[in-house]
Amino acid sequence: MHNNFYQPTRQAAIGIVANFLNTLQRLGRAFAPLIVIYFIKGSISFSFSIGGAVALIVVLMLVFSYFSYRKFTFYIDENIDAFVIEKGVFNKSKITIQLDKIQQVNLNQSFINRIVNVYAVEIDSAGSKDKEAVIPSMAWADANNLKKILLEYQKEQQPANVDEGATASTVQNTKEIGVGTLLKVGLTTNYLYTAGLIFVFVNMFLDSFVGKKVYEEYLDEESVSEYVSNGFSAVYGLYIVAFIILLVLVVNVFRTLMKFWDFKITTTNNTLVLSHGLVSTRNTIIRPNRVQKVVLIQNYFQKLWDITSLKIIQVAGVEGENNKTGLEIPGCSAVEKAAFFDIIYNKQAEKSTFSLKYNYRFLGFRAFMFIGLPLAIFAFMYYGQLPFQKFISLALGYSTVVFAILFRMYKVGRLFVNDHFIVLRTGVWDIKHTYLEPHKIQKITLSQLWWQQSANVGSLTLHTAGGPLRFSTSKYNELKKLRDLMLYKVETAEKSWM
């Protein structure tokens, strides 16, 4: 494929194979339950008609993949300064993206794309929560050239074709996150998320055809019920807890290695390029002027090991929806964190000159919502079915745990302000520091409920293109001063939000 992207261009020809294999994979995943049942039950004989139907489906998929390739073209339209994609076999569509709105171009390589050695080009623009456009199959050199042209395009001058060696002189440094650091990250993060995934998987397995069959054939229901009714011994309870913890850690480490394997960070004069992945490779370029917020995440164990996760949030199409724009560096030291700050902001985080904390009413309202109200509903639903002493024990245990969490949130929560940043600190176990530059603010909302007026308490929300930053239940008069200060900084700032 040529590099003249200013006229209709097709994907790499090998993309026909990649498109076919990806379609076959999606079809296999859709019919996976039926395939599993077929192999387990063995009651359906593989007849000539079934083989013919499978062969016909494969042929139709090949034909569709070919015509999808033929009907898919893309190009840069200089007349309207836009990137255009035209596609569709039966329903034709035309996607037009203004070049000055493109904020991110990712080069991704799934397992199938890696087999045929092609990359998918994903283009994001400001104002959308979804991927604006995807070119499924391109050779690395062409994909890399297109990425650079789209990100460096200027209306006044058409850029020359860019090859891989053209920017070699601008590369300043490449850093890698080693396996040891990834192991530490896997051992210290996402405990609840991984435990939830395991719970959902086990629950689906037990409710499925396979789980029921195993349960019926290998477990005696009466024996299990009798054993449960007699109660578990403390030793078996410890074994179960230890097994669950070990399983969570193993799965967590495995997920971390799969996602962030071979993590490389390449810094150039004005960009940050992230690449990582074991089965699927992701290549993402970050431009500092597109960054809306930076979030630093660290818990107690990570602090001992000098590890901090860094999440970069760019423009989101819908306020608060930043899944596509959250770019994560899984583990970096204090020195590396300072270097990344210097790349993104061209300055370092400073000590705060002004800070706010939550009012004690933060605890009262949330204690009512998360302790009093749930216990009242539970008591109403199970009134007369549960012994009073048992209900009191459960209520005390639940209240103690939830109140400890709320109190931790209350003590951690702070809003810091210095000459260059607004910093919001939140969290219970994982402590987050969210950094926001004042000129990124698009709107400020200061609110006060009627029962908060007498207590001089209110809430502040800073709206940005990367989602809101909220700080609630604090001194209202101090929040007003902060609002006026931020409005002044926004009005006098010489920089734009993007």
C-alpha positions as CSV (number, residue, x, y, z in Angstrom):
1,M,0.0,0.0,0.0
2,H,1.3,3.5,-0.9
3,N,1.7,6.3,1.5
4,N,-0.3,9.0,-0.3
5,F,-3.2,9.3,2.1
6,Y,-4.7,12.3,0.2
7,Q,-6.6,10.1,-2.2
8,P,-8.8,7.0,-1.5
9,T,-6.7,4.3,0.0
10,R,-7.4,0.7,0.9
11,Q,-6.2,-1.4,3.8
12,A,-3.4,-3.9,3.6
13,A,-4.5,-6.8,1.3
14,I,-3.7,-9.3,4.1
15,G,-6.5,-7.6,6.0
16,I,-8.9,-9.9,4.1
17,V,-7.5,-12.8,6.1
18,A,-7.5,-10.8,9.3
19,N,-11.1,-9.7,8.8
20,F,-12.1,-13.3,8.1
21,L,-10.3,-14.6,11.2
22,N,-11.8,-11.9,13.4
23,T,-15.3,-12.6,12.1
24,L,-14.7,-16.3,12.7
25,Q,-13.6,-15.6,16.2
26,R,-16.7,-13.5,17.0
27,L,-18.9,-16.2,15.6
28,G,-17.2,-18.8,17.7
29,R,-17.6,-16.8,20.8
30,A,-21.3,-16.2,20.1
31,F,-21.9,-19.9,19.7
32,A,-19.5,-21.0,22.4
33,P,-22.2,-22.3,24.8
34,L,-23.7,-24.5,22.0
35,I,-20.3,-25.8,21.1
36,V,-19.5,-26.7,24.7
37,I,-22.9,-28.5,25.1
38,Y,-22.2,-30.4,21.9
39,F,-18.9,-31.8,23.0
40,I,-20.1,-32.6,26.5
41,K,-23.3,-34.3,25.7
42,G,-22.1,-35.9,22.5
43,S,-25.7,-36.5,21.5
44,I,-25.5,-34.7,18.2
45,S,-23.7,-36.7,15.5
46,F,-21.6,-34.9,13.0
47,S,-23.5,-35.5,9.8
48,F,-22.8,-34.5,6.2
49,S,-25.5,-31.8,6.4
50,I,-23.8,-30.2,9.4
51,G,-20.4,-30.3,7.7
52,G,-22.0,-28.7,4.5
53,A,-23.6,-26.0,6.6
54,V,-20.3,-25.2,8.3
55,A,-18.5,-25.1,5.0
56,L,-21.2,-22.8,3.5
57,I,-20.9,-20.4,6.4
58,V,-17.1,-20.3,6.0
59,V,-17.3,-19.5,2.3
60,L,-19.9,-16.8,2.9
61,M,-17.6,-15.3,5.6
62,L,-14.7,-15.3,3.1
63,V,-16.8,-13.6,0.4
64,F,-18.1,-11.0,2.9
65,S,-14.5,-10.3,4.1
66,Y,-13.3,-9.7,0.6
67,F,-16.1,-7.3,-0.3
68,S,-15.6,-5.5,3.1
69,Y,-12.0,-5.0,2.1
70,R,-13.0,-3.7,-1.4
71,K,-15.6,-1.3,-0.1
72,F,-13.4,0.2,2.8
73,T,-11.4,3.3,1.8
74,F,-10.0,6.2,3.7
75,Y,-8.3,9.5,2.8
76,I,-7.5,13.0,3.9
77,D,-9.8,15.6,2.3
78,E,-7.8,18.8,2.1
79,N,-10.8,20.8,0.8
80,I,-12.5,20.5,4.2
81,D,-9.5,19.6,6.3
82,A,-11.0,16.3,7.4
83,F,-10.2,12.6,7.6
84,V,-12.8,10.5,5.7
85,I,-13.6,6.8,5.9
86,E,-16.1,5.2,3.5
87,K,-17.2,1.6,4.2
88,G,-20.1,-0.8,4.0
89,V,-21.2,-3.7,1.8
90,F,-24.9,-3.5,2.1
91,N,-25.3,-0.3,4.2
92,K,-22.8,2.2,3.1
93,S,-21.5,4.9,5.6
94,K,-19.2,7.8,5.4
95,I,-17.3,9.0,8.6
96,T,-15.8,12.5,8.5
97,I,-13.5,13.8,11.3
98,Q,-12.1,17.3,11.4
99,L,-8.4,17.0,11.6
100,D,-8.0,19.7,14.2
101,K,-10.4,17.7,16.5
102,I,-8.3,14.6,16.4
103,Q,-6.8,14.2,19.9
104,Q,-5.4,10.6,19.8
105,V,-4.4,7.9,17.3
106,N,-3.8,4.4,18.7
107,L,-2.1,1.5,16.9
108,N,-3.4,-1.7,18.3
109,Q,-2.5,-5.3,17.5
110,S,-4.8,-8.1,18.6
111,F,-3.7,-11.7,18.7
112,I,-5.1,-12.4,15.3
113,N,-3.6,-9.2,13.8
114,R,-0.3,-10.3,15.3
115,I,-0.5,-13.6,13.4
116,V,-0.9,-11.8,10.0
117,N,1.3,-8.9,11.1
118,V,-1.1,-5.9,10.7
119,Y,-2.3,-3.2,13.0
120,A,-5.6,-1.6,13.7
121,V,-5.6,2.2,13.7
122,E,-8.1,3.8,16.1
123,I,-8.9,7.5,15.9
124,D,-10.3,9.5,18.7
125,S,-11.6,13.0,18.5
126,A,-12.8,15.6,21.0
127,G,-16.6,15.4,21.6
128,S,-17.3,11.7,21.4
129,K,-17.3,9.0,24.0
130,D,-16.7,6.2,21.4
131,K,-14.0,5.4,18.9
132,E,-14.7,7.8,16.0
133,A,-13.1,5.6,13.4
134,V,-11.2,2.3,13.1
135,I,-9.1,1.1,10.2
136,P,-8.8,-2.6,11.0
137,S,-5.7,-3.7,9.0
138,M,-2.6,-1.7,8.1
139,A,1.0,-2.5,7.8
140,W,3.1,-1.0,10.7
141,A,5.0,1.5,8.5
142,D,1.8,2.8,6.8
143,A,-0.1,2.9,10.1
144,N,2.7,4.8,11.8
145,N,3.0,7.3,9.0
146,L,-0.8,7.9,9.0
147,K,-0.7,8.4,12.7
148,K,2.0,11.0,12.5
149,I,0.4,12.8,9.6
150,L,-3.0,13.0,11.4
151,L,-1.5,14.3,14.6
152,E,0.9,16.8,12.9
153,Y,-1.4,18.0,10.2
154,Q,-1.7,21.8,9.8
155,K,-4.2,23.6,7.7
156,E,-1.7,26.0,6.3
157,Q,0.7,23.4,5.0
158,Q,0.4,19.9,3.9
159,P,3.0,17.7,5.7
160,A,5.4,15.6,3.8
161,N,5.2,11.8,4.0
162,V,6.8,10.7,7.2
163,D,8.8,7.5,7.6
164,E,10.0,5.7,10.7
165,G,13.4,7.2,10.6
166,A,12.3,10.8,10.1
167,T,11.7,11.4,13.8
168,A,14.4,9.3,15.2
169,S,16.4,12.4,16.1
170,T,13.6,13.7,18.3
171,V,13.5,10.6,20.5
172,Q,14.9,11.6,23.9
173,N,14.5,8.5,26.0
174,T,12.8,5.1,26.2
175,K,12.0,3.5,29.5
176,E,10.6,0.0,30.2
177,I,8.6,-1.3,33.1
178,G,10.2,-4.6,34.0
179,V,8.5,-7.9,35.1
180,G,9.5,-7.3,38.7
181,T,7.6,-4.0,38.8
182,L,4.6,-5.6,37.1
183,L,4.6,-8.4,39.7
184,K,4.6,-5.8,42.5
185,V,1.7,-4.0,40.8
186,G,-0.2,-7.2,40.4
187,L,0.3,-8.1,44.1
188,T,-0.8,-4.7,45.4
189,T,-3.8,-3.5,43.3
190,N,-7.4,-4.3,42.2
191,Y,-8.2,-6.8,44.9
192,L,-11.9,-6.2,45.0
193,Y,-12.2,-6.0,41.2
194,T,-10.4,-9.3,40.7
195,A,-12.4,-10.9,43.5
196,G,-15.6,-9.7,41.8
197,L,-14.5,-11.3,38.5
198,I,-13.8,-14.6,40.2
199,F,-17.1,-14.5,42.0
200,V,-19.0,-13.8,38.7
201,F,-17.1,-16.6,36.9
202,V,-17.8,-19.2,39.6
203,N,-21.4,-18.2,39.9
204,M,-21.9,-18.5,36.1
205,F,-20.1,-21.9,36.1
206,L,-22.3,-23.2,38.9
207,D,-25.5,-22.0,37.1
208,S,-24.5,-23.3,33.8
209,F,-25.1,-26.7,32.3
210,V,-21.6,-27.9,33.0
211,G,-21.7,-26.8,36.7
212,K,-25.1,-28.5,37.3
213,K,-23.8,-31.7,35.7
214,V,-20.6,-31.7,37.9
215,Y,-22.7,-31.0,41.0
216,E,-25.2,-33.7,40.3
217,E,-22.6,-36.4,39.4
218,Y,-19.9,-35.8,42.0
219,L,-21.5,-34.2,45.0
220,D,-23.9,-35.7,47.5
221,E,-26.4,-32.9,48.3
222,E,-27.5,-34.5,51.6
223,S,-23.9,-34.9,52.8
224,V,-23.1,-31.3,51.9
225,S,-26.2,-30.0,53.6
226,E,-25.4,-32.0,56.8
227,Y,-21.8,-30.8,56.8
228,V,-22.8,-27.2,56.4
229,S,-25.5,-27.4,59.1
230,N,-22.9,-28.8,61.6
231,G,-20.7,-25.8,60.9
232,F,-17.1,-25.4,59.5
233,S,-14.1,-25.8,61.8
234,A,-11.9,-22.8,62.2
235,V,-9.0,-24.6,60.4
236,Y,-11.1,-25.2,57.3
237,G,-12.3,-21.6,57.4
238,L,-8.7,-20.4,57.4
239,Y,-7.9,-22.8,54.6
240,I,-10.7,-21.3,52.5
241,V,-9.7,-17.7,53.3
242,A,-6.1,-18.5,52.4
243,F,-7.1,-20.1,49.1
244,I,-9.3,-17.2,48.1
245,I,-6.5,-14.7,48.9
246,L,-4.0,-16.8,46.9
247,L,-6.4,-17.1,44.0
248,V,-7.1,-13.4,43.9
249,L,-3.3,-12.6,43.9
250,V,-2.5,-15.2,41.2
251,V,-5.3,-13.9,38.9
252,N,-4.4,-10.3,39.6
253,V,-0.7,-10.9,38.7
254,F,-1.8,-12.8,35.5
255,R,-4.1,-10.0,34.4
256,T,-1.4,-7.4,35.0
257,L,1.2,-9.3,33.1
258,M,-1.2,-9.9,30.2
259,K,-2.2,-6.3,30.0
260,F,1.1,-4.5,30.6
261,W,3.7,-6.9,29.3
262,D,6.6,-5.3,27.6
263,F,5.5,-1.8,28.7
264,K,7.6,0.9,27.0
265,I,7.4,4.6,27.5
266,T,9.1,6.7,24.8
267,T,9.5,10.4,25.4
268,T,10.0,12.8,22.5
269,N,10.3,16.6,22.4
270,N,6.5,17.1,22.9
271,T,4.9,13.7,23.1
272,L,4.7,10.6,25.3
273,V,4.2,7.2,23.5
274,L,3.0,4.2,25.5
275,S,3.1,0.6,24.1
276,H,2.3,-2.6,25.9
277,G,0.5,-5.9,25.8
278,L,1.2,-9.7,25.6
279,V,-1.6,-11.1,23.4
280,S,-2.9,-7.8,22.2
281,T,-0.5,-4.9,21.7
282,R,-1.5,-1.3,22.2
283,N,0.4,1.7,21.0
284,T,-0.8,5.1,22.2
285,I,0.5,8.6,21.8
286,I,-0.2,11.4,24.3
287,R,0.2,15.1,23.6
288,P,0.5,17.2,26.8
289,N,-1.9,19.9,25.5
290,R,-4.7,17.3,25.3
291,V,-4.3,16.1,28.9
292,Q,-7.1,17.3,31.2
293,K,-6.3,15.6,34.5
294,V,-3.6,13.4,35.9
295,V,-4.4,10.9,38.7
296,L,-1.7,9.4,41.0
297,I,-2.8,6.2,42.8
298,Q,-0.9,4.6,45.7
299,N,-1.7,2.4,48.6
300,Y,0.2,1.3,51.7
301,F,2.1,-1.6,50.1
302,Q,2.9,0.4,47.0
303,K,4.3,3.2,49.2
304,L,6.6,0.7,50.8
305,W,7.8,-0.5,47.4
306,D,8.0,3.1,45.9
307,I,5.4,2.3,43.3
308,T,2.8,4.8,42.0
309,S,0.2,4.2,39.3
310,L,-0.3,7.2,37.0
311,K,-3.5,7.7,35.0
312,I,-3.8,10.3,32.3
313,I,-7.3,11.5,31.5
314,Q,-7.8,13.3,28.2
315,V,-11.0,14.7,26.5
316,A,-14.2,12.7,27.1
317,G,-17.2,13.0,24.9
318,V,-19.7,12.7,27.8
319,E,-18.8,14.2,31.1
320,G,-17.6,11.6,33.5
321,E,-17.2,8.9,30.8
322,N,-13.4,8.5,30.4
323,N,-12.9,4.8,29.7
324,K,-11.3,5.6,26.3
325,T,-9.3,8.5,27.6
326,G,-7.8,7.0,30.7
327,L,-4.2,6.0,29.9
328,E,-2.5,4.2,32.7
329,I,1.2,3.8,33.6
330,P,1.0,0.9,36.0
331,G,4.1,1.4,38.1
332,C,6.6,4.2,38.4
333,S,9.0,5.4,41.1
334,A,9.1,8.8,42.6
335,V,11.9,9.9,40.2
336,E,10.0,8.6,37.2
337,K,6.8,10.2,38.4
338,A,8.6,13.6,38.5
339,A,9.9,13.0,35.0
340,F,6.5,12.3,33.6
341,F,5.1,15.4,35.3
342,D,7.8,17.4,33.7
343,I,6.9,16.0,30.3
344,I,3.2,16.5,30.6
345,Y,3.1,19.9,32.5
346,N,6.7,21.2,32.0
347,K,6.7,21.8,35.8
348,Q,6.6,19.9,39.1
349,A,3.9,19.5,41.7
350,E,4.3,22.0,44.4
351,K,3.3,22.2,48.1
352,S,-0.2,23.6,48.6
353,T,-0.8,27.2,49.6
354,F,-4.4,26.6,50.5
355,S,-6.3,23.5,51.6
356,L,-9.9,22.5,52.5
357,K,-11.1,19.4,54.4
358,Y,-14.6,17.8,54.8
359,N,-17.0,19.1,57.5
360,Y,-18.0,16.6,60.1
361,R,-21.4,16.6,58.5
362,F,-19.8,14.6,55.7
363,L,-20.0,11.6,58.1
364,G,-23.5,12.2,59.4
365,F,-25.3,12.2,56.0
366,R,-23.4,9.2,54.7
367,A,-23.8,7.3,57.9
368,F,-27.6,7.7,57.5
369,M,-27.5,6.7,53.8
370,F,-25.1,3.7,54.1
371,I,-25.8,2.5,57.7
372,G,-29.1,3.7,59.1
373,L,-31.2,3.3,55.9
374,P,-29.9,-0.2,54.9
375,L,-30.3,-1.5,58.4
376,A,-33.9,-0.2,58.6
377,I,-34.8,-1.8,55.3
378,F,-33.2,-5.1,56.4
379,A,-35.0,-5.1,59.7
380,F,-38.3,-4.4,57.9
381,M,-37.9,-7.2,55.4
382,Y,-36.8,-9.9,58.0
383,Y,-38.8,-8.8,61.0
384,G,-39.7,-11.8,63.0
385,Q,-37.6,-14.2,60.9
386,L,-34.2,-13.5,62.6
387,P,-33.5,-13.8,66.3
388,F,-32.9,-10.4,67.9
389,Q,-29.4,-11.2,69.2
390,K,-28.3,-12.4,65.8
391,F,-29.7,-9.2,64.2
392,I,-27.9,-7.0,66.7
393,S,-24.6,-8.9,66.0
394,L,-25.0,-8.5,62.3
395,A,-26.0,-4.9,62.6
396,L,-23.0,-4.1,64.9
397,G,-20.6,-5.8,62.5
398,Y,-21.9,-4.1,59.4
399,S,-22.0,-0.7,61.1
400,T,-18.5,-1.0,62.3
401,V,-17.1,-1.9,58.9
402,V,-19.0,0.7,57.0
403,F,-18.3,3.5,59.5
404,A,-14.6,2.7,59.5
405,I,-14.7,3.1,55.7
406,L,-16.6,6.4,55.9
407,F,-14.3,7.7,58.6
408,R,-11.2,6.8,56.4
409,M,-12.8,8.7,53.5
410,Y,-13.4,11.7,55.8
411,K,-9.9,11.8,57.1
412,V,-8.2,11.3,53.7
413,G,-10.4,13.8,51.7
414,R,-8.7,17.1,51.0
415,L,-8.7,19.8,48.4
416,F,-5.3,21.4,47.9
417,V,-4.5,24.5,45.8
418,N,-1.2,26.0,44.7
419,D,0.0,28.4,42.0
420,H,-0.2,25.8,39.2
421,F,-2.6,23.0,40.3
422,I,-5.8,22.1,42.1
423,V,-5.3,18.7,43.8
424,L,-8.1,16.5,45.0
425,R,-7.1,13.7,47.5
426,T,-9.6,10.9,47.9
427,G,-9.7,7.2,48.7
428,V,-9.9,4.5,51.4
429,W,-7.2,2.0,50.6
430,D,-6.0,3.3,47.2
431,I,-5.3,7.0,47.8
432,K,-5.8,9.1,44.7
433,H,-4.3,12.5,44.0
434,T,-6.1,14.2,41.0
435,Y,-4.2,17.1,39.5
436,L,-6.0,19.7,37.5
437,E,-4.6,22.9,35.9
438,P,-6.9,25.9,36.5
439,H,-7.1,26.9,32.8
440,K,-8.6,23.4,32.0
441,I,-11.7,24.4,33.9
442,Q,-14.8,25.0,31.7
443,K,-17.5,25.6,34.3
444,I,-17.7,25.9,38.1
445,T,-20.8,24.9,40.1
446,L,-21.1,26.0,43.7
447,S,-24.1,24.4,45.5
448,Q,-25.7,24.5,49.0
449,L,-28.7,22.5,50.2
450,W,-31.2,24.2,52.3
451,W,-30.3,22.4,55.5
452,Q,-26.6,23.2,54.9
453,Q,-27.1,27.0,55.0
454,S,-27.2,27.4,58.7
455,A,-24.0,25.3,59.1
456,N,-22.1,27.2,56.3
457,V,-21.5,24.0,54.4
458,G,-21.6,23.5,50.6
459,S,-20.2,21.7,47.6
460,L,-17.9,22.7,44.7
461,T,-17.8,21.0,41.2
462,L,-15.1,21.9,38.7
463,H,-16.3,20.8,35.2
464,T,-13.6,19.9,32.6
465,A,-13.5,18.2,29.2
466,G,-12.1,15.1,31.0
467,G,-14.9,14.9,33.5
468,P,-15.9,16.8,36.7
469,L,-13.9,17.2,39.9
470,R,-16.2,17.3,43.0
471,F,-15.5,18.3,46.6
472,S,-18.5,18.2,48.9
473,T,-19.6,19.1,52.4
474,S,-16.9,21.7,53.2
475,K,-16.9,25.3,54.4
476,Y,-19.1,27.3,52.0
477,N,-17.4,30.7,52.4
478,E,-14.0,29.1,51.7
479,L,-15.5,27.4,48.6
480,K,-16.8,30.8,47.4
481,K,-13.3,32.2,47.7
482,L,-11.8,29.3,45.8
483,R,-14.5,29.7,43.1
484,D,-13.6,33.4,42.6
485,L,-9.9,32.6,42.6
486,M,-10.4,29.9,39.9
487,L,-12.6,32.1,37.8
488,Y,-9.8,34.8,37.9
489,K,-7.2,32.2,36.9
490,V,-9.3,31.0,34.0
491,E,-10.0,34.5,32.7
492,T,-6.4,35.6,32.9
493,A,-4.8,32.4,31.6
494,E,-3.0,32.6,28.3
495,K,-3.4,28.9,27.6
496,S,-6.5,27.2,26.2
497,W,-8.1,24.1,27.6
498,M,-6.9,22.0,24.7
